[in-house]
């Protein structure tokens, strides 16, 4: 039985975690740049 989440949701979870570190009180965005299944960058 494979309990792993799919790649899209994996990257979305990482973006959500990155967004949680944002310092702006109004909007919290997180970005994950992925190239060939390798994370290149994260950005708040």
mmCIF entry with sequence, helices, sheets and N, C-alpha, C, O atoms, coordinates in Angstrom:
data_MODEL
# 
_entry.id   MODEL 
# 
_entity.id                         1 
_entity.type                       polymer 
_entity.pdbx_number_of_molecules   1 
# 
_entity_poly.entity_id                      1 
_entity_poly.type                           'polypeptide(L)' 
_entity_poly.nstd_linkage                   no 
_entity_poly.nstd_monomer                   no 
_entity_poly.pdbx_seq_one_letter_code       
;(UNK)(UNK)(UNK)(UNK)(UNK)(UNK)(UNK)(UNK)(UNK)(UNK)(UNK)(UNK)(UNK)(UNK)(UNK)(UNK)
(UNK)(UNK)(UNK)(UNK)(UNK)(UNK)(UNK)(UNK)(UNK)(UNK)(UNK)(UNK)(UNK)(UNK)(UNK)(UNK)
(UNK)(UNK)(UNK)(UNK)(UNK)(UNK)(UNK)(UNK)(UNK)(UNK)(UNK)(UNK)
;
_entity_poly.pdbx_seq_one_letter_code_can   XXXXXXXXXXXXXXXXXXXXXXXXXXXXXXXXXXXXXXXXXXXX 
_entity_poly.pdbx_strand_id                 A 
# 
loop_
_entity_poly_seq.entity_id 
_entity_poly_seq.num 
_entity_poly_seq.mon_id 
_entity_poly_seq.hetero 
1 1  UNK n 
1 2  UNK n 
1 3  UNK n 
1 4  UNK n 
1 5  UNK n 
1 6  UNK n 
1 7  UNK n 
1 8  UNK n 
1 9  UNK n 
1 10 UNK n 
1 11 UNK n 
1 12 UNK n 
1 13 UNK n 
1 14 UNK n 
1 15 UNK n 
1 16 UNK n 
1 17 UNK n 
1 18 UNK n 
1 19 UNK n 
1 20 UNK n 
1 21 UNK n 
1 22 UNK n 
1 23 UNK n 
1 24 UNK n 
1 25 UNK n 
1 26 UNK n 
1 27 UNK n 
1 28 UNK n 
1 29 UNK n 
1 30 UNK n 
1 31 UNK n 
1 32 UNK n 
1 33 UNK n 
1 34 UNK n 
1 35 UNK n 
1 36 UNK n 
1 37 UNK n 
1 38 UNK n 
1 39 UNK n 
1 40 UNK n 
1 41 UNK n 
1 42 UNK n 
1 43 UNK n 
1 44 UNK n 
# 
_struct_asym.id          A 
_struct_asym.entity_id   1 
# 
_struct_conf.conf_type_id            HELX_P 
_struct_conf.id                      HELX_P1 
_struct_conf.pdbx_PDB_helix_id       AA1 
_struct_conf.beg_label_comp_id       UNK 
_struct_conf.beg_label_asym_id       A 
_struct_conf.beg_label_seq_id        7 
_struct_conf.pdbx_beg_PDB_ins_code   ? 
_struct_conf.end_label_comp_id       UNK 
_struct_conf.end_label_asym_id       A 
_struct_conf.end_label_seq_id        20 
_struct_conf.pdbx_end_PDB_ins_code   ? 
_struct_conf.beg_auth_comp_id        UNK 
_struct_conf.beg_auth_asym_id        A 
_struct_conf.beg_auth_seq_id         7 
_struct_conf.end_auth_comp_id        UNK 
_struct_conf.end_auth_asym_id        A 
_struct_conf.end_auth_seq_id         20 
_struct_conf.pdbx_PDB_helix_class    1 
_struct_conf.details                 ? 
_struct_conf.pdbx_PDB_helix_length   14 
# 
_struct_conf_type.id          HELX_P 
_struct_conf_type.criteria    ? 
_struct_conf_type.reference   ? 
# 
_struct_sheet.id               AA1 
_struct_sheet.type             ? 
_struct_sheet.number_strands   2 
_struct_sheet.details          ? 
# 
_struct_sheet_order.sheet_id     AA1 
_struct_sheet_order.range_id_1   1 
_struct_sheet_order.range_id_2   2 
_struct_sheet_order.offset       ? 
_struct_sheet_order.sense        anti-parallel 
# 
loop_
_struct_sheet_range.sheet_id 
_struct_sheet_range.id 
_struct_sheet_range.beg_label_comp_id 
_struct_sheet_range.beg_label_asym_id 
_struct_sheet_range.beg_label_seq_id 
_struct_sheet_range.pdbx_beg_PDB_ins_code 
_struct_sheet_range.end_label_comp_id 
_struct_sheet_range.end_label_asym_id 
_struct_sheet_range.end_label_seq_id 
_struct_sheet_range.pdbx_end_PDB_ins_code 
_struct_sheet_range.beg_auth_comp_id 
_struct_sheet_range.beg_auth_asym_id 
_struct_sheet_range.beg_auth_seq_id 
_struct_sheet_range.end_auth_comp_id 
_struct_sheet_range.end_auth_asym_id 
_struct_sheet_range.end_auth_seq_id 
AA1 1 UNK A 31 ? UNK A 35 ? UNK A 31 UNK A 35 
AA1 2 UNK A 38 ? UNK A 43 ? UNK A 38 UNK A 43 
# 
loop_
_atom_site.group_PDB 
_atom_site.id 
_atom_site.type_symbol 
_atom_site.label_atom_id 
_atom_site.label_alt_id 
_atom_site.label_comp_id 
_atom_site.label_asym_id 
_atom_site.label_entity_id 
_atom_site.label_seq_id 
_atom_site.pdbx_PDB_ins_code 
_atom_site.Cartn_x 
_atom_site.Cartn_y 
_atom_site.Cartn_z 
_atom_site.occupancy 
_atom_site.B_iso_or_equiv 
_atom_site.pdbx_formal_charge 
_atom_site.auth_seq_id 
_atom_site.auth_comp_id 
_atom_site.auth_asym_id 
_atom_site.auth_atom_id 
_atom_site.pdbx_PDB_model_num 
ATOM 1   N N  . UNK A 1 1  ? 0.847  -1.183 0.000   1.00 0.00 ? 1  UNK A N  1 
ATOM 2   C CA . UNK A 1 1  ? 0.000  0.000  0.000   1.00 0.00 ? 1  UNK A CA 1 
ATOM 3   C C  . UNK A 1 1  ? 0.889  1.242  0.000   1.00 0.00 ? 1  UNK A C  1 
ATOM 4   O O  . UNK A 1 1  ? 1.800  1.375  0.817   1.00 0.00 ? 1  UNK A O  1 
ATOM 5   N N  . UNK A 1 2  ? 0.605  2.135  -0.923  1.00 0.00 ? 2  UNK A N  1 
ATOM 6   C CA . UNK A 1 2  ? 1.418  3.341  -1.085  1.00 0.00 ? 2  UNK A CA 1 
ATOM 7   C C  . UNK A 1 2  ? 0.704  4.535  -0.446  1.00 0.00 ? 2  UNK A C  1 
ATOM 8   O O  . UNK A 1 2  ? -0.320 4.999  -0.948  1.00 0.00 ? 2  UNK A O  1 
ATOM 9   N N  . UNK A 1 3  ? 1.261  5.025  0.669   1.00 0.00 ? 3  UNK A N  1 
ATOM 10  C CA . UNK A 1 3  ? 0.655  6.149  1.385   1.00 0.00 ? 3  UNK A CA 1 
ATOM 11  C C  . UNK A 1 3  ? 1.236  7.502  0.985   1.00 0.00 ? 3  UNK A C  1 
ATOM 12  O O  . UNK A 1 3  ? 0.937  8.522  1.607   1.00 0.00 ? 3  UNK A O  1 
ATOM 13  N N  . UNK A 1 4  ? 2.061  7.505  -0.049  1.00 0.00 ? 4  UNK A N  1 
ATOM 14  C CA . UNK A 1 4  ? 2.694  8.758  -0.472  1.00 0.00 ? 4  UNK A CA 1 
ATOM 15  C C  . UNK A 1 4  ? 1.692  9.642  -1.200  1.00 0.00 ? 4  UNK A C  1 
ATOM 16  O O  . UNK A 1 4  ? 0.837  9.156  -1.939  1.00 0.00 ? 4  UNK A O  1 
ATOM 17  N N  . UNK A 1 5  ? 1.810  10.962 -0.977  1.00 0.00 ? 5  UNK A N  1 
ATOM 18  C CA . UNK A 1 5  ? 0.950  11.894 -1.705  1.00 0.00 ? 5  UNK A CA 1 
ATOM 19  C C  . UNK A 1 5  ? 1.556  12.141 -3.083  1.00 0.00 ? 5  UNK A C  1 
ATOM 20  O O  . UNK A 1 5  ? 2.747  11.919 -3.301  1.00 0.00 ? 5  UNK A O  1 
ATOM 21  N N  . UNK A 1 6  ? 0.718  12.602 -4.006  1.00 0.00 ? 6  UNK A N  1 
ATOM 22  C CA . UNK A 1 6  ? 1.226  12.849 -5.349  1.00 0.00 ? 6  UNK A CA 1 
ATOM 23  C C  . UNK A 1 6  ? 2.126  14.097 -5.355  1.00 0.00 ? 6  UNK A C  1 
ATOM 24  O O  . UNK A 1 6  ? 2.110  14.885 -4.410  1.00 0.00 ? 6  UNK A O  1 
ATOM 25  N N  . UNK A 1 7  ? 2.892  14.261 -6.409  1.00 0.00 ? 7  UNK A N  1 
ATOM 26  C CA . UNK A 1 7  ? 3.897  15.324 -6.483  1.00 0.00 ? 7  UNK A CA 1 
ATOM 27  C C  . UNK A 1 7  ? 3.291  16.719 -6.398  1.00 0.00 ? 7  UNK A C  1 
ATOM 28  O O  . UNK A 1 7  ? 3.844  17.604 -5.745  1.00 0.00 ? 7  UNK A O  1 
ATOM 29  N N  . UNK A 1 8  ? 2.159  16.911 -7.056  1.00 0.00 ? 8  UNK A N  1 
ATOM 30  C CA . UNK A 1 8  ? 1.531  18.240 -7.065  1.00 0.00 ? 8  UNK A CA 1 
ATOM 31  C C  . UNK A 1 8  ? 1.187  18.658 -5.641  1.00 0.00 ? 8  UNK A C  1 
ATOM 32  O O  . UNK A 1 8  ? 1.501  19.778 -5.238  1.00 0.00 ? 8  UNK A O  1 
ATOM 33  N N  . UNK A 1 9  ? 0.554  17.786 -4.880  1.00 0.00 ? 9  UNK A N  1 
ATOM 34  C CA . UNK A 1 9  ? 0.187  18.119 -3.507  1.00 0.00 ? 9  UNK A CA 1 
ATOM 35  C C  . UNK A 1 9  ? 1.411  18.257 -2.611  1.00 0.00 ? 9  UNK A C  1 
ATOM 36  O O  . UNK A 1 9  ? 1.396  19.032 -1.654  1.00 0.00 ? 9  UNK A O  1 
ATOM 37  N N  . UNK A 1 10 ? 2.456  17.523 -2.910  1.00 0.00 ? 10 UNK A N  1 
ATOM 38  C CA . UNK A 1 10 ? 3.715  17.652 -2.173  1.00 0.00 ? 10 UNK A CA 1 
ATOM 39  C C  . UNK A 1 10 ? 4.279  19.061 -2.341  1.00 0.00 ? 10 UNK A C  1 
ATOM 40  O O  . UNK A 1 10 ? 4.660  19.705 -1.363  1.00 0.00 ? 10 UNK A O  1 
ATOM 41  N N  . UNK A 1 11 ? 4.329  19.529 -3.571  1.00 0.00 ? 11 UNK A N  1 
ATOM 42  C CA . UNK A 1 11 ? 4.854  20.873 -3.828  1.00 0.00 ? 11 UNK A CA 1 
ATOM 43  C C  . UNK A 1 11 ? 3.913  21.955 -3.275  1.00 0.00 ? 11 UNK A C  1 
ATOM 44  O O  . UNK A 1 11 ? 4.378  22.994 -2.805  1.00 0.00 ? 11 UNK A O  1 
ATOM 45  N N  . UNK A 1 12 ? 2.629  21.722 -3.327  1.00 0.00 ? 12 UNK A N  1 
ATOM 46  C CA . UNK A 1 12 ? 1.677  22.674 -2.748  1.00 0.00 ? 12 UNK A CA 1 
ATOM 47  C C  . UNK A 1 12 ? 1.835  22.766 -1.233  1.00 0.00 ? 12 UNK A C  1 
ATOM 48  O O  . UNK A 1 12 ? 1.724  23.851 -0.663  1.00 0.00 ? 12 UNK A O  1 
ATOM 49  N N  . UNK A 1 13 ? 2.092  21.646 -0.585  1.00 0.00 ? 13 UNK A N  1 
ATOM 50  C CA . UNK A 1 13 ? 2.333  21.656 0.862   1.00 0.00 ? 13 UNK A CA 1 
ATOM 51  C C  . UNK A 1 13 ? 3.595  22.444 1.203   1.00 0.00 ? 13 UNK A C  1 
ATOM 52  O O  . UNK A 1 13 ? 3.631  23.165 2.200   1.00 0.00 ? 13 UNK A O  1 
ATOM 53  N N  . UNK A 1 14 ? 4.620  22.305 0.381   1.00 0.00 ? 14 UNK A N  1 
ATOM 54  C CA . UNK A 1 14 ? 5.844  23.073 0.600   1.00 0.00 ? 14 UNK A CA 1 
ATOM 55  C C  . UNK A 1 14 ? 5.573  24.570 0.412   1.00 0.00 ? 14 UNK A C  1 
ATOM 56  O O  . UNK A 1 14 ? 6.051  25.386 1.199   1.00 0.00 ? 14 UNK A O  1 
ATOM 57  N N  . UNK A 1 15 ? 4.817  24.930 -0.615  1.00 0.00 ? 15 UNK A N  1 
ATOM 58  C CA . UNK A 1 15 ? 4.472  26.338 -0.847  1.00 0.00 ? 15 UNK A CA 1 
ATOM 59  C C  . UNK A 1 15 ? 3.673  26.895 0.328   1.00 0.00 ? 15 UNK A C  1 
ATOM 60  O O  . UNK A 1 15 ? 3.865  28.047 0.716   1.00 0.00 ? 15 UNK A O  1 
ATOM 61  N N  . UNK A 1 16 ? 2.796  26.101 0.887   1.00 0.00 ? 16 UNK A N  1 
ATOM 62  C CA . UNK A 1 16 ? 2.002  26.527 2.048   1.00 0.00 ? 16 UNK A CA 1 
ATOM 63  C C  . UNK A 1 16 ? 2.908  26.764 3.261   1.00 0.00 ? 16 UNK A C  1 
ATOM 64  O O  . UNK A 1 16 ? 2.713  27.723 4.007   1.00 0.00 ? 16 UNK A O  1 
ATOM 65  N N  . UNK A 1 17 ? 3.872  25.908 3.448   1.00 0.00 ? 17 UNK A N  1 
ATOM 66  C CA . UNK A 1 17 ? 4.818  26.061 4.551   1.00 0.00 ? 17 UNK A CA 1 
ATOM 67  C C  . UNK A 1 17 ? 5.673  27.313 4.358   1.00 0.00 ? 17 UNK A C  1 
ATOM 68  O O  . UNK A 1 17 ? 5.921  28.055 5.308   1.00 0.00 ? 17 UNK A O  1 
ATOM 69  N N  . UNK A 1 18 ? 6.116  27.539 3.134   1.00 0.00 ? 18 UNK A N  1 
ATOM 70  C CA . UNK A 1 18 ? 6.899  28.747 2.825   1.00 0.00 ? 18 UNK A CA 1 
ATOM 71  C C  . UNK A 1 18 ? 6.045  29.987 3.084   1.00 0.00 ? 18 UNK A C  1 
ATOM 72  O O  . UNK A 1 18 ? 6.534  30.963 3.652   1.00 0.00 ? 18 UNK A O  1 
ATOM 73  N N  . UNK A 1 19 ? 4.791  29.962 2.679   1.00 0.00 ? 19 UNK A N  1 
ATOM 74  C CA . UNK A 1 19 ? 3.895  31.098 2.881   1.00 0.00 ? 19 UNK A CA 1 
ATOM 75  C C  . UNK A 1 19 ? 3.678  31.391 4.360   1.00 0.00 ? 19 UNK A C  1 
ATOM 76  O O  . UNK A 1 19 ? 3.474  32.544 4.739   1.00 0.00 ? 19 UNK A O  1 
ATOM 77  N N  . UNK A 1 20 ? 3.721  30.372 5.188   1.00 0.00 ? 20 UNK A N  1 
ATOM 78  C CA . UNK A 1 20 ? 3.503  30.583 6.624   1.00 0.00 ? 20 UNK A CA 1 
ATOM 79  C C  . UNK A 1 20 ? 4.619  31.410 7.261   1.00 0.00 ? 20 UNK A C  1 
ATOM 80  O O  . UNK A 1 20 ? 4.444  31.954 8.352   1.00 0.00 ? 20 UNK A O  1 
ATOM 81  N N  . UNK A 1 21 ? 5.756  31.506 6.588   1.00 0.00 ? 21 UNK A N  1 
ATOM 82  C CA . UNK A 1 21 ? 6.878  32.299 7.101   1.00 0.00 ? 21 UNK A CA 1 
ATOM 83  C C  . UNK A 1 21 ? 6.826  33.755 6.647   1.00 0.00 ? 21 UNK A C  1 
ATOM 84  O O  . UNK A 1 21 ? 7.693  34.540 7.031   1.00 0.00 ? 21 UNK A O  1 
ATOM 85  N N  . UNK A 1 22 ? 5.844  34.133 5.849   1.00 0.00 ? 22 UNK A N  1 
ATOM 86  C CA . UNK A 1 22 ? 5.731  35.509 5.352   1.00 0.00 ? 22 UNK A CA 1 
ATOM 87  C C  . UNK A 1 22 ? 5.514  36.483 6.503   1.00 0.00 ? 22 UNK A C  1 
ATOM 88  O O  . UNK A 1 22 ? 4.863  36.152 7.494   1.00 0.00 ? 22 UNK A O  1 
ATOM 89  N N  . UNK A 1 23 ? 6.056  37.672 6.365   1.00 0.00 ? 23 UNK A N  1 
ATOM 90  C CA . UNK A 1 23 ? 5.931  38.676 7.421   1.00 0.00 ? 23 UNK A CA 1 
ATOM 91  C C  . UNK A 1 23 ? 4.792  39.659 7.168   1.00 0.00 ? 23 UNK A C  1 
ATOM 92  O O  . UNK A 1 23 ? 4.404  40.382 8.085   1.00 0.00 ? 23 UNK A O  1 
ATOM 93  N N  . UNK A 1 24 ? 4.251  39.709 5.966   1.00 0.00 ? 24 UNK A N  1 
ATOM 94  C CA . UNK A 1 24 ? 3.141  40.606 5.651   1.00 0.00 ? 24 UNK A CA 1 
ATOM 95  C C  . UNK A 1 24 ? 1.875  40.087 6.340   1.00 0.00 ? 24 UNK A C  1 
ATOM 96  O O  . UNK A 1 24 ? 1.567  38.897 6.266   1.00 0.00 ? 24 UNK A O  1 
ATOM 97  N N  . UNK A 1 25 ? 1.159  40.965 6.996   1.00 0.00 ? 25 UNK A N  1 
ATOM 98  C CA . UNK A 1 25 ? -0.045 40.556 7.720   1.00 0.00 ? 25 UNK A CA 1 
ATOM 99  C C  . UNK A 1 25 ? -1.258 40.408 6.804   1.00 0.00 ? 25 UNK A C  1 
ATOM 100 O O  . UNK A 1 25 ? -2.204 39.700 7.149   1.00 0.00 ? 25 UNK A O  1 
ATOM 101 N N  . UNK A 1 26 ? -1.247 41.063 5.641   1.00 0.00 ? 26 UNK A N  1 
ATOM 102 C CA . UNK A 1 26 ? -2.412 41.052 4.766   1.00 0.00 ? 26 UNK A CA 1 
ATOM 103 C C  . UNK A 1 26 ? -2.444 39.853 3.818   1.00 0.00 ? 26 UNK A C  1 
ATOM 104 O O  . UNK A 1 26 ? -3.484 39.219 3.636   1.00 0.00 ? 26 UNK A O  1 
ATOM 105 N N  . UNK A 1 27 ? -1.312 39.558 3.228   1.00 0.00 ? 27 UNK A N  1 
ATOM 106 C CA . UNK A 1 27 ? -1.274 38.466 2.248   1.00 0.00 ? 27 UNK A CA 1 
ATOM 107 C C  . UNK A 1 27 ? -0.070 37.581 2.513   1.00 0.00 ? 27 UNK A C  1 
ATOM 108 O O  . UNK A 1 27 ? 1.023  38.062 2.811   1.00 0.00 ? 27 UNK A O  1 
ATOM 109 N N  . UNK A 1 28 ? -0.290 36.295 2.401   1.00 0.00 ? 28 UNK A N  1 
ATOM 110 C CA . UNK A 1 28 ? 0.794  35.334 2.614   1.00 0.00 ? 28 UNK A CA 1 
ATOM 111 C C  . UNK A 1 28 ? 0.843  34.400 1.412   1.00 0.00 ? 28 UNK A C  1 
ATOM 112 O O  . UNK A 1 28 ? -0.001 33.517 1.257   1.00 0.00 ? 28 UNK A O  1 
ATOM 113 N N  . UNK A 1 29 ? 1.838  34.607 0.572   1.00 0.00 ? 29 UNK A N  1 
ATOM 114 C CA . UNK A 1 29 ? 2.035  33.781 -0.613  1.00 0.00 ? 29 UNK A CA 1 
ATOM 115 C C  . UNK A 1 29 ? 3.330  32.998 -0.475  1.00 0.00 ? 29 UNK A C  1 
ATOM 116 O O  . UNK A 1 29 ? 4.295  33.485 0.113   1.00 0.00 ? 29 UNK A O  1 
ATOM 117 N N  . UNK A 1 30 ? 3.352  31.819 -1.002  1.00 0.00 ? 30 UNK A N  1 
ATOM 118 C CA . UNK A 1 30 ? 4.568  31.017 -1.066  1.00 0.00 ? 30 UNK A CA 1 
ATOM 119 C C  . UNK A 1 30 ? 4.718  30.468 -2.466  1.00 0.00 ? 30 UNK A C  1 
ATOM 120 O O  . UNK A 1 30 ? 3.738  30.053 -3.086  1.00 0.00 ? 30 UNK A O  1 
ATOM 121 N N  . UNK A 1 31 ? 5.930  30.464 -2.962  1.00 0.00 ? 31 UNK A N  1 
ATOM 122 C CA . UNK A 1 31 ? 6.195  29.996 -4.316  1.00 0.00 ? 31 UNK A CA 1 
ATOM 123 C C  . UNK A 1 31 ? 7.263  28.918 -4.282  1.00 0.00 ? 31 UNK A C  1 
ATOM 124 O O  . UNK A 1 31 ? 8.250  29.021 -3.553  1.00 0.00 ? 31 UNK A O  1 
ATOM 125 N N  . UNK A 1 32 ? 7.052  27.896 -5.072  1.00 0.00 ? 32 UNK A N  1 
ATOM 126 C CA . UNK A 1 32 ? 8.042  26.846 -5.237  1.00 0.00 ? 32 UNK A CA 1 
ATOM 127 C C  . UNK A 1 32 ? 8.292  26.693 -6.733  1.00 0.00 ? 32 UNK A C  1 
ATOM 128 O O  . UNK A 1 32 ? 7.360  26.454 -7.499  1.00 0.00 ? 32 UNK A O  1 
ATOM 129 N N  . UNK A 1 33 ? 9.544  26.831 -7.146  1.00 0.00 ? 33 UNK A N  1 
ATOM 130 C CA . UNK A 1 33 ? 9.905  26.637 -8.545  1.00 0.00 ? 33 UNK A CA 1 
ATOM 131 C C  . UNK A 1 33 ? 10.512 25.247 -8.666  1.00 0.00 ? 33 UNK A C  1 
ATOM 132 O O  . UNK A 1 33 ? 11.470 24.902 -7.975  1.00 0.00 ? 33 UNK A O  1 
ATOM 133 N N  . UNK A 1 34 ? 9.925  24.453 -9.570  1.00 0.00 ? 34 UNK A N  1 
ATOM 134 C CA . UNK A 1 34 ? 10.333 23.062 -9.737  1.00 0.00 ? 34 UNK A CA 1 
ATOM 135 C C  . UNK A 1 34 ? 10.724 22.845 -11.200 1.00 0.00 ? 34 UNK A C  1 
ATOM 136 O O  . UNK A 1 34 ? 10.016 23.271 -12.113 1.00 0.00 ? 34 UNK A O  1 
ATOM 137 N N  . UNK A 1 35 ? 11.853 22.179 -11.407 1.00 0.00 ? 35 UNK A N  1 
ATOM 138 C CA . UNK A 1 35 ? 12.312 21.859 -12.748 1.00 0.00 ? 35 UNK A CA 1 
ATOM 139 C C  . UNK A 1 35 ? 12.690 20.379 -12.775 1.00 0.00 ? 35 UNK A C  1 
ATOM 140 O O  . UNK A 1 35 ? 13.615 19.960 -12.079 1.00 0.00 ? 35 UNK A O  1 
ATOM 141 N N  . UNK A 1 36 ? 11.984 19.599 -13.570 1.00 0.00 ? 36 UNK A N  1 
ATOM 142 C CA . UNK A 1 36 ? 12.231 18.154 -13.679 1.00 0.00 ? 36 UNK A CA 1 
ATOM 143 C C  . UNK A 1 36 ? 12.219 17.486 -12.301 1.00 0.00 ? 36 UNK A C  1 
ATOM 144 O O  . UNK A 1 36 ? 13.135 16.744 -11.949 1.00 0.00 ? 36 UNK A O  1 
ATOM 145 N N  . UNK A 1 37 ? 11.169 17.764 -11.535 1.00 0.00 ? 37 UNK A N  1 
ATOM 146 C CA . UNK A 1 37 ? 10.958 17.170 -10.207 1.00 0.00 ? 37 UNK A CA 1 
ATOM 147 C C  . UNK A 1 37 ? 12.049 17.517 -9.191  1.00 0.00 ? 37 UNK A C  1 
ATOM 148 O O  . UNK A 1 37 ? 12.238 16.793 -8.214  1.00 0.00 ? 37 UNK A O  1 
ATOM 149 N N  . UNK A 1 38 ? 12.752 18.596 -9.412  1.00 0.00 ? 38 UNK A N  1 
ATOM 150 C CA . UNK A 1 38 ? 13.734 19.069 -8.453  1.00 0.00 ? 38 UNK A CA 1 
ATOM 151 C C  . UNK A 1 38 ? 13.406 20.513 -8.079  1.00 0.00 ? 38 UNK A C  1 
ATOM 152 O O  . UNK A 1 38 ? 13.227 21.362 -8.953  1.00 0.00 ? 38 UNK A O  1 
ATOM 153 N N  . UNK A 1 39 ? 13.329 20.785 -6.775  1.00 0.00 ? 39 UNK A N  1 
ATOM 154 C CA . UNK A 1 39 ? 13.025 22.149 -6.319  1.00 0.00 ? 39 UNK A CA 1 
ATOM 155 C C  . UNK A 1 39 ? 14.226 23.030 -6.601  1.00 0.00 ? 39 UNK A C  1 
ATOM 156 O O  . UNK A 1 39 ? 15.333 22.768 -6.130  1.00 0.00 ? 39 UNK A O  1 
ATOM 157 N N  . UNK A 1 40 ? 13.990 24.078 -7.376  1.00 0.00 ? 40 UNK A N  1 
ATOM 158 C CA . UNK A 1 40 ? 15.046 25.011 -7.739  1.00 0.00 ? 40 UNK A CA 1 
ATOM 159 C C  . UNK A 1 40 ? 15.097 26.163 -6.753  1.00 0.00 ? 40 UNK A C  1 
ATOM 160 O O  . UNK A 1 40 ? 16.172 26.632 -6.379  1.00 0.00 ? 40 UNK A O  1 
ATOM 161 N N  . UNK A 1 41 ? 13.901 26.621 -6.328  1.00 0.00 ? 41 UNK A N  1 
ATOM 162 C CA . UNK A 1 41 ? 13.861 27.791 -5.443  1.00 0.00 ? 41 UNK A CA 1 
ATOM 163 C C  . UNK A 1 41 ? 12.531 27.830 -4.693  1.00 0.00 ? 41 UNK A C  1 
ATOM 164 O O  . UNK A 1 41 ? 11.519 27.312 -5.164  1.00 0.00 ? 41 UNK A O  1 
ATOM 165 N N  . UNK A 1 42 ? 12.557 28.450 -3.527  1.00 0.00 ? 42 UNK A N  1 
ATOM 166 C CA . UNK A 1 42 ? 11.326 28.791 -2.810  1.00 0.00 ? 42 UNK A CA 1 
ATOM 167 C C  . UNK A 1 42 ? 11.379 30.280 -2.544  1.00 0.00 ? 42 UNK A C  1 
ATOM 168 O O  . UNK A 1 42 ? 12.456 30.857 -2.391  1.00 0.00 ? 42 UNK A O  1 
ATOM 169 N N  . UNK A 1 43 ? 10.214 30.899 -2.491  1.00 0.00 ? 43 UNK A N  1 
ATOM 170 C CA . UNK A 1 43 ? 10.174 32.347 -2.327  1.00 0.00 ? 43 UNK A CA 1 
ATOM 171 C C  . UNK A 1 43 ? 8.919  32.738 -1.568  1.00 0.00 ? 43 UNK A C  1 
ATOM 172 O O  . UNK A 1 43 ? 7.836  32.200 -1.795  1.00 0.00 ? 43 UNK A O  1 
ATOM 173 N N  . UNK A 1 44 ? 9.092  33.678 -0.669  1.00 0.00 ? 44 UNK A N  1 
ATOM 174 C CA . UNK A 1 44 ? 7.953  34.228 0.064   1.00 0.00 ? 44 UNK A CA 1 
ATOM 175 C C  . UNK A 1 44 ? 7.400  35.388 -0.723  1.00 0.00 ? 44 UNK A C  1 
ATOM 176 O O  . UNK A 1 44 ? 6.429  36.015 -0.299  1.00 0.00 ? 44 UNK A O  1 
# 
